[in-house]
Amino acid sequence: MNPTTFDLFADAEPVQQPRREQIGEQSYVLRSFALPWLDRLLPALETVLAAAPFRQMITPGGFTMSVALSNCGTLGWTTDRSGYRYTRNDPQTGLTWPRMPDVFFELAQAAAREAGFATFTPDSCLINRYVPGAKMSLHQDKDENAYAAPIVSVSLGLPAMFLFGGFERSNKSQRVPLLHGDIVVWGGVDRLRYHGVLPIKEGQHSRLGEQRINFTFRTAG
């Protein structure tokens, strides 16, 4: 399967009862929450990627990220030798990032409400693609202008082991397995917790192939 296309005609996902698991004072995993949205999410994702394809960016330290990324919304997260930041334009094309699809926005708001954040209004969606071996080191989301809004992180495709740590990089991290359709929401007193993803294991997902797709919704501006 081409890594930027998805099987839109695969069998429907099995019906699973969403459930909420608390992992912090104001942090939750919403199991299977995204599954009912998939038939709208995947075509919308293909539209975004047609305008802003996945690419691997360079960190300020000069390393190439193992995770490929794209963005949609008013602001997109980028990195290069000059630092981490949000931009209104895709540095690869010079054009504004694609508009955030309605289904993305609606899912992010619904998940935030379920976790107790009723007024979440995301203006940025970072889209990451993990292939087997790709990972995300422990980090804080702190490039945003304010920290009052939560983070909403949607997992699709291959399983991942999410690391949810404390407020120092050296603090012990929880290991939280994430499956296709799970959503993690954290905010409030937990907003600046360190988090990351262990290397993705080899596998094949019926609809997304050999990859994990992650949407991270934020209020950046």
C-alpha positions as CSV (number, residue, x, y, z in Angstrom):
1,M,0.0,0.0,0.0
2,N,1.3,3.5,-0.8
3,P,2.1,5.1,2.5
4,T,0.0,8.2,1.7
5,T,-3.1,6.3,0.6
6,F,-5.6,4.2,2.5
7,D,-8.0,1.4,1.8
8,L,-11.2,3.3,1.9
9,F,-13.2,0.2,0.9
10,A,-12.0,-2.2,3.5
11,D,-14.4,-4.0,5.7
12,A,-16.0,-1.8,8.4
13,E,-14.3,-1.7,11.8
14,P,-15.9,-4.1,14.3
15,V,-18.3,-2.2,16.7
16,Q,-16.6,-1.6,20.0
17,Q,-17.9,0.2,23.0
18,P,-15.9,3.3,23.7
19,R,-14.5,3.6,27.2
20,R,-12.5,6.1,29.1
21,E,-9.4,5.3,31.1
22,Q,-7.8,7.9,33.4
23,I,-4.0,8.2,33.2
24,G,-3.5,11.5,35.0
25,E,-5.5,14.0,37.0
26,Q,-6.8,15.6,33.8
27,S,-5.7,13.0,31.3
28,Y,-7.6,10.2,29.6
29,V,-7.4,7.5,27.0
30,L,-10.7,7.3,25.1
31,R,-10.6,3.7,23.7
32,S,-12.0,3.2,20.2
33,F,-13.5,6.7,20.2
34,A,-12.4,7.5,16.7
35,L,-13.7,4.3,15.0
36,P,-17.2,5.6,14.2
37,W,-15.6,8.6,12.4
38,L,-13.2,6.6,10.1
39,D,-15.3,6.6,6.9
40,R,-15.2,10.4,7.0
41,L,-11.7,10.8,8.4
42,L,-9.7,8.8,5.9
43,P,-11.0,10.5,2.7
44,A,-10.5,13.9,4.4
45,L,-6.9,12.9,5.3
46,E,-6.2,12.0,1.7
47,T,-7.4,15.4,0.6
48,V,-5.1,17.1,3.1
49,L,-2.1,15.0,2.0
50,A,-2.7,15.7,-1.7
51,A,-2.1,19.4,-0.9
52,A,0.6,19.0,1.8
53,P,2.4,15.6,1.4
54,F,4.2,13.9,4.3
55,R,7.9,15.0,4.7
56,Q,10.7,14.3,7.2
57,M,11.9,17.5,8.7
58,I,15.3,18.4,10.3
59,T,15.6,19.2,14.0
60,P,17.5,22.3,15.3
61,G,20.3,19.9,16.1
62,G,20.6,18.8,12.5
63,F,18.9,15.3,12.8
64,T,16.3,14.0,10.4
65,M,13.2,13.0,12.2
66,S,12.2,9.4,11.8
67,V,8.5,10.5,11.8
68,A,7.1,12.1,8.6
69,L,4.7,14.9,9.1
70,S,2.1,17.2,7.5
71,N,-0.3,19.8,8.9
72,C,-3.7,21.3,8.4
73,G,-5.4,24.2,10.0
74,T,-4.5,27.9,10.4
75,L,-1.1,27.0,11.9
76,G,1.2,24.2,11.2
77,W,4.1,22.9,13.4
78,T,7.5,22.9,11.7
79,T,11.1,22.4,12.5
80,D,14.5,23.1,10.9
81,R,17.9,24.3,11.9
82,S,16.5,27.6,13.2
83,G,14.1,26.0,15.7
84,Y,10.7,24.6,16.4
85,R,7.7,26.9,15.6
86,Y,4.3,27.3,14.1
87,T,3.8,28.8,10.6
88,R,0.9,29.8,8.5
89,N,2.5,28.6,5.3
90,D,3.9,25.2,4.3
91,P,7.7,25.8,4.0
92,Q,7.8,23.2,1.2
93,T,5.3,25.0,-1.1
94,G,5.0,28.5,0.3
95,L,1.2,28.0,0.3
96,T,-1.0,28.2,3.4
97,W,-1.5,24.9,5.1
98,P,-4.7,23.0,4.0
99,R,-7.9,24.0,5.8
100,M,-8.7,21.7,8.7
101,P,-11.5,19.3,7.5
102,D,-14.8,19.7,9.3
103,V,-14.6,16.0,10.5
104,F,-11.2,16.6,12.0
105,F,-12.5,19.6,14.0
106,E,-15.7,17.9,15.1
107,L,-13.8,14.8,16.3
108,A,-11.3,16.8,18.2
109,Q,-14.0,18.8,19.9
110,A,-16.0,15.7,20.7
111,A,-13.0,13.9,22.3
112,A,-12.1,17.0,24.3
113,R,-15.7,17.3,25.7
114,E,-15.6,13.6,26.7
115,A,-12.4,14.4,28.7
116,G,-13.9,17.4,30.4
117,F,-12.6,20.2,28.1
118,A,-15.9,21.6,26.7
119,T,-14.5,24.8,25.0
120,F,-11.6,23.3,23.0
121,T,-11.2,25.1,19.7
122,P,-8.2,23.7,17.8
123,D,-6.5,25.8,15.1
124,S,-3.7,23.3,14.3
125,C,-3.6,19.6,13.5
126,L,-0.1,18.0,13.2
127,I,-0.3,14.8,11.2
128,N,2.5,12.3,11.9
129,R,3.2,9.1,10.0
130,Y,5.2,6.4,11.8
131,V,6.5,3.4,9.9
132,P,8.1,0.5,11.8
133,G,11.1,1.7,13.7
134,A,10.0,5.3,13.9
135,K,9.7,6.9,17.3
136,M,9.1,10.2,19.1
137,S,11.5,11.1,22.0
138,L,10.1,12.4,25.2
139,H,9.2,16.1,24.9
140,Q,6.7,18.7,26.1
141,D,4.2,20.5,23.8
142,K,5.3,24.1,24.6
143,D,5.5,25.9,21.3
144,E,1.9,27.1,21.6
145,N,1.1,30.7,22.7
146,A,-1.0,29.5,25.7
147,Y,-1.4,26.3,27.6
148,A,-5.1,26.7,28.7
149,A,-6.3,24.4,25.9
150,P,-5.7,20.6,26.0
151,I,-3.9,18.3,23.6
152,V,-6.0,15.8,21.6
153,S,-4.0,13.0,20.0
154,V,-5.7,10.4,17.7
155,S,-4.1,7.1,16.9
156,L,-4.9,5.2,13.7
157,G,-3.2,2.1,12.1
158,L,-0.5,0.1,13.8
159,P,-0.3,-0.1,17.6
160,A,1.9,2.2,19.5
161,M,3.4,2.3,23.0
162,F,2.7,5.8,24.3
163,L,5.0,7.2,27.0
164,F,3.3,9.6,29.5
165,G,5.7,11.1,31.9
166,G,6.0,13.8,34.5
167,F,7.1,17.4,34.4
168,E,10.8,16.6,34.1
169,R,12.3,14.5,31.4
170,S,13.9,12.3,34.1
171,N,10.6,11.4,35.7
172,K,9.3,7.9,35.3
173,S,6.9,7.5,32.4
174,Q,3.8,5.4,32.2
175,R,3.6,3.0,29.2
176,V,0.2,3.2,27.6
177,P,-0.6,0.9,24.7
178,L,-2.6,2.7,22.0
179,L,-4.6,0.9,19.3
180,H,-6.4,1.9,16.2
181,G,-9.1,4.4,17.0
182,D,-7.9,5.3,20.5
183,I,-7.6,9.0,21.5
184,V,-5.5,10.5,24.3
185,V,-6.5,13.9,25.8
186,W,-4.5,15.7,28.4
187,G,-4.7,19.3,29.7
188,G,-5.2,21.4,32.7
189,V,-2.7,20.5,35.4
190,D,-1.3,17.8,33.1
191,R,-0.8,20.0,30.1
192,L,3.0,20.2,30.2
193,R,3.7,16.5,30.9
194,Y,6.5,14.9,28.9
195,H,5.3,12.3,26.4
196,G,6.6,10.3,23.5
197,V,6.3,7.1,21.5
198,L,8.5,4.0,21.5
199,P,9.7,2.6,18.2
200,I,6.7,1.2,16.2
201,K,6.9,-2.6,15.7
202,E,6.5,-4.3,12.4
203,G,2.9,-5.1,11.4
204,Q,0.2,-4.7,8.9
205,H,-3.0,-2.9,9.5
206,S,-6.0,-3.8,7.4
207,R,-6.8,-0.3,6.3
208,L,-3.7,1.7,6.8
209,G,-1.0,-0.9,6.0
210,E,2.5,-0.7,7.5
211,Q,2.1,2.6,9.3
212,R,0.6,4.4,12.2
213,I,-1.1,7.8,11.6
214,N,-1.4,10.2,14.5
215,F,-3.3,13.5,14.6
216,T,-2.4,16.0,17.3
217,F,-4.8,18.8,17.7
218,R,-3.8,22.0,19.5
219,T,-4.8,25.6,20.0
220,A,-1.5,27.1,18.9
221,G,-2.3,30.8,18.1
